[in-house]
């Protein structure tokens, strides 16, 4: 279940955008885009200066290898630079999206908050990120949300 939760980051962002664009939402698509962009920039923008290897590359994973874990690793191998983002981009963008949805559509936002929490827990427990990456990723998501409110 945790490995599947980590995959949620990819559909979560476009789904959140669709939900804030849906008629009746109490927020704007522009604010959502700004929040996610700021959060992602704080994470991925630091990569040239903060270059570390993720825990999964440094130590053996503490869990059995599953098909979903293999899919996650395949996605990361093919779509990343094999370095650790500090802060975590998965957590930063998920938190920013969840906070925007919470403001625009409280019920959907609550589900997104649970998904963002699951992504954060998975990042640490499955050794995708260090705890500091996750904590600062959540902070970056919060900063992105606050900036989008201006």
Beta strands, then each sheet from edge to edge (+ up, - down):
end
